[in-house]
Amino acid sequence: MSEPLSEQDRIAIEAAAFRGLVAHLQQRTDVQNIDLMNLAGFCRNCLSKWYLAAARERGIPMSHDEAREAVYGMPYGDWKDKYQQEATPEQQRRYQETAPQHAVIQIPEA
């Protein structure tokens, strides 16, 4: 049986896993946020909100736009213009149906 992870190793591994997830989502621009929400209950916007909340909990100044750019790899408006598609009626229906399972993120005030 392996040794328990040190706190420092656990944090480093979690950070690397997060960076891997973000890199994957930046590559998969074909995957729409609404599809992520409908399937998993979170999306790129949720990740950016968790990122922002974590920064603010640690007293690190950060704007919502800065957090989004860290996740999207570009300004959010640019990503929307390049990759976001209009949601279909079926996607919108599923979004409403799955809403109770969507992530709830509390962001501390700046």
Helices and strands as residue ranges (DSSP letters): H 7-27, H 33-40, H 44-57, H 64-72, H 76-83, H 89-98, G 99-101
